[in-house]
Amino acid sequence: MKKLWQTKTDLDSAVEAYTVGADPELDARLLPYEVYGSLAHASGLVSIGVLTKAEHARIRKVLCGLKAVKITREQEDIHTAVEQALTTKLGEIGAKVHAGRSRNDQVQVNLRLYLKDRLLKLDAAAGAAAAAWAAFGAKWDKRPIPGYSHLQRAMPTTIGHWAASHVEALLEARRALRFAFDEADACPLGSAAGYGVMLPLPRERAAKLLGFSRVQRNTLRVQSSRPRLEAAVLSSLCLVARDLGVLAWDLSLYCTAEFGFLKLSDSFTTGSSIMPQKKNPDVVELTRARAALFPGWLNQVLMIGQLPSGYHRDYQLTKGPLFAALDTMGQMLEIAARLPESLKVNETACAAAVTSDLLATHEAIALVRDGVPFRTAYREVASRARAAKPRVVADPPMPSHLGAPGKPDWKALRTQNLKDSRWSTSTRGNLEKKWTGLVSGLQIR
C-alpha cells in the first residue's frame, strides 16, 4: 500500500522505519479530529464545485463510519490511513478529498482540535482539584500551624491559609490553560504546505464549521508556528506542573514524623520491602518527579523548532513530547483532586508547633503602632526573642486583611472557580455542538 507521497515502490526498509518512527501509534488518538477536518474540507470543496453534493454525501457516510482505524507502518500516519479507507470504499471519489490540502495542514488541524479538546478537559480537572482543596481548606480554616521561610519557622498561619494558596495556584493553572487554548484556537485549514493552493477554498467557513474562533491568515506562518504553538502549550503545562510540584513538596514535608501536621491514608501510601513499619508517600513523590519532566519536554520542542520558515520533517518529533506532557498532566491533576480526601490533620502536632517565637513580628508591629520606628522595634524584639524560651501559643493572632491567614476569602476563590467552570462548560458545549453538526451533516446543508 503506497504512501500519499510515494511514486515508486522500492523504499529502503531501514529508511522507512527510521522516518515513520512512532507516528502510527501516536496518530491513533487523532482519528476523530482527522474525520472532523476532512468533513469540513470536503464541505468546502462542494462549495467551490470540486465535489458534488452526492459525492460529498458518500464521503461523509464513510468518514462518519470510521470508528477505529489501524495505521500500518506502510501508511505512516492517520492521514494516509483515512484517505485509503475512503478510496477503498469509494474509489476515485475518495481520492478527490485531498484536493487543496497537504498533510502539513491536515496534521495542524488535527493537533489543534485535539489540543482544544484536551486543554478543556485539563481545565475541568484543575477546577475539580481547586474545589477539593477549597473544601479541605475551609474545614481546617482556623487550625494554626507555623508558616515557613527558608524552611525555618517564620510566622503563624493556618492549614486553611496554606490550602487556599494551592487553590489559588490551581485557579492560575486554569488561566494558563486558557492561554494555551486561545493559542490553539486558530484554523490552519487551507494553508496546504504553507503557500496555499490555486483553489478559492472557503477558509472562514471551514474555521466556523470546526469551531475555531479565527483563521490563521498567513499560510506560511501556519507551518512555521507549529513548534511555537506546541511550546506555548507546554509552557502552560510547565507552570501548572511547577505548582503541583510545590504542593507535592509541601505534603512530603508535612507528612513526615518530624513535621507531623498531616497524614496520608493507607490507600495513598506504599510499604517498604524490608522495613515493616514504613508507609511511604510514593504518590506525592511521583507527582513531584513528574513535575520535573515538563521543562525537558518543553526544551525538546523549543530546540526542534529553531528552523527556517516552512515545514520541516523535524516537526514530526514534537508530537511525542507534547502527547506525553498532556497525558502526564491529566494524571497529575486527577491525583491532586483526590489528595485532600486522603489527608488527616494531626491537630496535636499542629498546636505543639505554634510557639511564641513566631509572634516576634507581631510584637515589633505593636511597637510601631505606639510610634516606635520599625528598625528600633525590630532590634528590641530580636534581642528578647532570641533570649526567650519558646512556649506554645494556643490561639495566635492572625491578620484579617483580604487573603491573609485570618481571611483566605473562600467566597472569592469559589466564585472564580465557578466562573472559570462556566467558561469551560460553555466552550466545550459549543465545540461538541459544532463537531456533532459536522458528523450529522446539519452544519453543512
GIFENSUL-V308361 format. One record per residue. N is the residue number from 1. RES is the residue in one letter. PHI is phi in radians with two decimals (none if undefined). Layout:
# GIFENSUL-V308361
n: (N/N)
res: (RES/RES)
phi: (PHI/PHI)
This chain:
# GIFENSUL-V308361
n: (1/2/3/4/5/6/7/8/9/10/11/12/13/14/15/16/17/18/19/20/21/22/23/24/25/26/27/28/29/30/31/32/33/34/35/36/37/38/39/40/41/42/43/44/45/46/47/48/49/50/51/52/53/54/55/56/57/58/59/60/61/62/63/64/65/66/67/68/69/70/71/72/73/74/75/76/77/78/79/80/81/82/83/84/85/86/87/88/89/90/91/92/93/94/95/96/97/98/99/100/101/102/103/104/105/106/107/108/109/110/111/112/113/114/115/116/117/118/119/120/121/122/123/124/125/126/127/128/129/130/131/132/133/134/135/136/137/138/139/140/141/142/143/144/145/146/147/148/149/150/151/152/153/154/155/156/157/158/159/160/161/162/163/164/165/166/167/168/169/170/171/172/173/174/175/176/177/178/179/180/181/182/183/184/185/186/187/188/189/190/191/192/193/194/195/196/197/198/199/200/201/202/203/204/205/206/207/208/209/210/211/212/213/214/215/216/217/218/219/220/221/222/223/224/225/226/227/228/229/230/231/232/233/234/235/236/237/238/239/240/241/242/243/244/245/246/247/248/249/250/251/252/253/254/255/256/257/258/259/260/261/262/263/264/265/266/267/268/269/270/271/272/273/274/275/276/277/278/279/280/281/282/283/284/285/286/287/288/289/290/291/292/293/294/295/296/297/298/299/300/301/302/303/304/305/306/307/308/309/310/311/312/313/314/315/316/317/318/319/320/321/322/323/324/325/326/327/328/329/330/331/332/333/334/335/336/337/338/339/340/341/342/343/344/345/346/347/348/349/350/351/352/353/354/355/356/357/358/359/360/361/362/363/364/365/366/367/368/369/370/371/372/373/374/375/376/377/378/379/380/381/382/383/384/385/386/387/388/389/390/391/392/393/394/395/396/397/398/399/400/401/402/403/404/405/406/407/408/409/410/411/412/413/414/415/416/417/418/419/420/421/422/423/424/425/426/427/428/429/430/431/432/433/434/435/436/437/438/439/440/441/442/443/444/445)
res: (M/K/K/L/W/Q/T/K/T/D/L/D/S/A/V/E/A/Y/T/V/G/A/D/P/E/L/D/A/R/L/L/P/Y/E/V/Y/G/S/L/A/H/A/S/G/L/V/S/I/G/V/L/T/K/A/E/H/A/R/I/R/K/V/L/C/G/L/K/A/V/K/I/T/R/E/Q/E/D/I/H/T/A/V/E/Q/A/L/T/T/K/L/G/E/I/G/A/K/V/H/A/G/R/S/R/N/D/Q/V/Q/V/N/L/R/L/Y/L/K/D/R/L/L/K/L/D/A/A/A/G/A/A/A/A/A/W/A/A/F/G/A/K/W/D/K/R/P/I/P/G/Y/S/H/L/Q/R/A/M/P/T/T/I/G/H/W/A/A/S/H/V/E/A/L/L/E/A/R/R/A/L/R/F/A/F/D/E/A/D/A/C/P/L/G/S/A/A/G/Y/G/V/M/L/P/L/P/R/E/R/A/A/K/L/L/G/F/S/R/V/Q/R/N/T/L/R/V/Q/S/S/R/P/R/L/E/A/A/V/L/S/S/L/C/L/V/A/R/D/L/G/V/L/A/W/D/L/S/L/Y/C/T/A/E/F/G/F/L/K/L/S/D/S/F/T/T/G/S/S/I/M/P/Q/K/K/N/P/D/V/V/E/L/T/R/A/R/A/A/L/F/P/G/W/L/N/Q/V/L/M/I/G/Q/L/P/S/G/Y/H/R/D/Y/Q/L/T/K/G/P/L/F/A/A/L/D/T/M/G/Q/M/L/E/I/A/A/R/L/P/E/S/L/K/V/N/E/T/A/C/A/A/A/V/T/S/D/L/L/A/T/H/E/A/I/A/L/V/R/D/G/V/P/F/R/T/A/Y/R/E/V/A/S/R/A/R/A/A/K/P/R/V/V/A/D/P/P/M/P/S/H/L/G/A/P/G/K/P/D/W/K/A/L/R/T/Q/N/L/K/D/S/R/W/S/T/S/T/R/G/N/L/E/K/K/W/T/G/L/V/S/G/L/Q/I/R)
phi: (none/-1.37/-1.38/-1.09/-1.68/-1.44/-2.02/-2.50/-1.90/-1.52/-1.45/-1.24/-1.14/-1.19/-1.14/-1.06/-1.09/-1.19/-1.42/-1.25/1.03/-1.66/-0.98/-0.99/-1.31/-1.16/-1.29/-1.00/-1.32/-1.63/-0.93/-1.00/-1.36/-1.11/-1.14/-1.05/-1.10/-1.18/-1.11/-1.17/-1.15/-1.09/-1.06/-1.12/-1.14/-1.13/-1.15/-1.91/1.47/-1.40/-2.07/-1.50/-1.08/-1.17/-1.11/-1.11/-1.07/-1.20/-1.10/-1.09/-1.08/-1.21/-1.04/-1.26/-1.56/-1.47/-1.46/-2.68/-2.31/-1.52/-1.59/-1.46/-1.12/-1.19/-1.35/1.36/-2.58/-1.15/-1.13/-1.14/-1.05/-1.23/-1.10/-1.25/-1.13/-1.16/-1.22/-1.10/-1.57/-2.09/1.12/-1.11/-1.08/-1.11/-1.24/-1.22/-1.13/-1.34/-1.01/1.52/-2.48/-2.21/-1.06/-1.15/-1.46/-1.10/-1.16/-1.16/-1.06/-1.01/-1.10/-1.23/-1.14/-1.08/-1.11/-1.04/-1.09/-1.17/-1.14/-1.15/-1.17/-1.14/-1.07/-1.11/-1.15/-1.13/-1.13/-1.13/-1.14/-1.06/-1.11/-1.15/-1.28/-1.15/-1.12/-1.11/-1.11/-1.10/-1.12/-1.95/-1.05/-1.83/-1.42/-1.21/-2.52/-1.25/-1.58/-2.12/-2.43/1.04/1.07/-1.93/-1.04/-2.09/-2.51/-1.22/-2.45/-2.36/-0.98/-1.09/-1.12/-1.08/-1.10/-1.08/-1.12/-1.37/-1.07/-1.11/-1.07/-1.22/-1.19/-1.14/-1.06/-1.09/-1.14/-1.11/-1.20/-1.18/-1.03/-1.09/-1.03/-1.11/-1.10/-1.41/-1.51/-2.30/-1.44/-1.60/-1.05/1.77/-1.45/0.95/-1.46/2.20/-2.26/1.22/-2.43/-1.46/-2.38/-1.40/-1.12/-1.42/-1.14/-1.09/-1.13/-1.09/-1.06/-1.13/-1.05/-1.52/1.52/-1.45/-1.44/-2.79/-1.72/-1.43/-1.14/-1.30/-1.18/-1.22/-1.09/-0.93/-1.25/-1.17/-1.53/-1.00/-1.16/-1.17/-1.04/-1.12/-1.17/-1.10/-1.10/-1.15/-1.09/-1.09/-1.14/-1.04/-1.12/-1.12/-1.09/-1.01/-1.22/-1.17/-1.15/-1.10/-1.02/-1.11/-1.10/-0.98/-1.13/-1.04/-1.25/-1.17/-1.59/-1.28/-1.12/-1.18/-1.59/1.29/-1.24/-2.23/-2.46/-1.43/-1.12/-0.99/-1.19/-1.86/-2.21/-2.15/-1.89/-1.74/-1.35/-2.20/-1.87/-1.07/-1.43/-1.28/-2.27/-1.70/-1.46/-1.03/-1.09/-1.28/-1.14/-1.27/-1.12/-1.07/-1.19/-1.12/-1.04/-1.30/-1.35/-1.13/-1.03/-1.14/-1.11/-1.07/-1.13/-1.01/-1.19/-1.08/-1.24/-1.12/-1.40/-1.45/-2.38/-1.11/-1.00/1.73/-1.45/-2.38/-1.08/-0.88/-1.11/-1.00/-1.47/-1.47/-1.11/-1.04/-1.05/-1.09/-1.15/-1.07/-1.16/-1.11/-1.11/-1.14/-1.11/-1.03/-1.15/-1.14/-1.20/-1.10/-1.16/-1.04/-1.28/-1.63/-1.04/-0.99/-1.18/-1.59/-1.66/-2.03/-1.65/-1.59/-1.15/-1.13/-1.15/-1.06/-1.14/-1.17/-1.48/-1.59/-2.08/-1.10/-1.11/-1.23/-1.68/-1.03/-1.15/-1.01/-1.13/-1.10/-1.17/-1.06/-1.17/-1.05/-1.13/-1.53/1.75/-1.38/-1.01/-1.01/-1.11/-1.16/-1.07/-1.02/-1.16/-1.12/-1.21/-1.04/-1.13/-1.25/-1.11/-1.32/-1.61/-1.39/-1.53/-1.06/-2.21/-1.20/-1.99/-1.25/-2.41/-1.17/-1.20/-2.16/-1.13/-1.95/-1.27/-0.97/1.53/-1.43/-0.93/-1.40/-2.70/-1.14/1.16/-1.05/-1.06/-1.14/-1.13/-1.18/-1.08/-1.13/-1.12/-1.14/-1.07/-1.10/-1.18/-1.11/-1.08/-1.08/-1.15/-1.12/-1.13/-1.11/-1.07/-1.14/-1.12/-1.12/-1.12/-1.10/-1.22/-1.13/-1.10/-1.10/-1.16/-1.37/1.54/-1.12/-1.33/-2.02/-1.55)
